Amino acid sequence: MTYPEAISFLGESRRVGMKLGLNPMRRLAAALGNPQQHLRFIHIAGTNGKGSTAAFCESCLRASGRRTGLYTSPHLVSVRERIQIDSCPISEANFATGMETVCRAIDEMDDHSATFFEIMTSLALWYFAREKVEWVVWETGLGGRLDATNIVRPEVCIITNIGLDHQQYLGNSLSEIAAEKAAIIKLGAPVVSAVDPGEACEVIVQQARAEASSLILVQRDMNVENLGLDGNRQLARMDGCEWSLGLIGPHQVTNAACAVRAMRFAGISDEALTRGLVSTAWPGRFEIISEKPLIVLDGAHNPAGVAKLVETWRAFLAARFGWSAGETEGRAHLVFASVADKDITKMAQLLRPLAQRVSLVRLANERTAEPALLEPFFPGVPVTHYDSVTDAWRDLATGPVDVPVLMAGSLFLAGEMLAQRQNNTEEYRFNERLDALATTR
């Protein structure tokens, strides 16, 4: 099987749709020899912050000299980003070899089918076991209880936070959503969580107690302080130690706190934590992709994520330019795109006060919200429409250097922009192949 053939096979699996449940994943893993039984996992769930927390954990484990696997979703530019060892995405050759192995395993199953996420999860398990990684940082896809990642028995669990998202699958209340995510807690595995006090937190407390798992609640059990920004570094104090973080934003202090306590459960030294935290990188998360003009790219795509982005943007401009909170309003060129099924109303309400002008961009995705339909969400602000990210980037790159640019609203926007910046549009086009094969025969 070649890499394009592997992509085609993966794209075909989109037709199966999304099926929540663990039995198919267990059967597929068994057909592969249950590779998860030979691996050590840090399992991460939560509404927001999973990817950043995973990045902190991976960087710290790698800084300690451990050979580390990382499994996250979604990807931004290449599907191979989802499966990494020591910060290197799985190669095209290994992706193809592994996909062929997974394909044969699926053929041994009764219904001869698996979902996209089950296939990718199986591929990750096969690859990590074959390469004999020492640790796997393992991010849930959706929820936790019925997520394909939940067939593993982790050494440590992290639940970053609980918010309203994917209610059609996870429930309409915070307690219902918390119950889905808390189901990753396994017998005796310690848990770290930054969930706010309240009904969701109580669910996690009860689940940890039921599984005889020690529980660290960041707000209750740790002394965590945001020390502000030093250039492009976020500074924090946790339990008396000061740290410099590679990811910017007050919320990243909380994510890092989850990672620090989880790493201590994993036996990682403070020296490795220092190196790992400062060197953490996570593309498309408050990523400065240009200095002149200043352009920040962020994949925030729901109201909770956008609220954290707005807080970070204000703090960043205040630190860089010495502006007050009031002076950060109406100063940005906002570049916004979204898929149509997101809560655009609330995202726009949060972002609009920052903007002196708005550029609305059509995504190269069939779920895109058309710029003309987005415009009413930004009243009283000059608006420009762009038919593609390519067109928007052409204007941004030659725009005024004294107006900071904030790009937000969708991980698809982040992916398309990074593909442009990396001159990697050919690899990005494989994503179109993944989507197109799901709807055509």
Secondary structure by P-SEA (a helix, b strand, c coil): ccaaaaaaaaaaacccccccccaaaaaaaaaaccccccccccccccccaaaaaaaaaaaaaaaaccbbbbbbcccccccccccccccccccaaaaaaaaaaaaaaaaacccccccaaaaaaaaaaaaaaaaccccccccccccccccccccccccbbbbccccccccccccccaaaaaaaaaccccccbbbbbcccccaaaaaaaaaaaaacbbbbccccccccccccccccbbbbccccbbbbbccccaaaaaaaaaaaaaaaaacccaaaaaaaaaaccccccccccccccbbbbbccccaaaaaaaaaaaaaaaaaaccccccccccccbbbbbbccccaaaaaaaaccccccbbbbbbccccccccccccccccccbbbbbbccaaaaaaaaaaccccbbbbbcccaaaaaaaaaaaaccccccaaaaaaaaaaccc
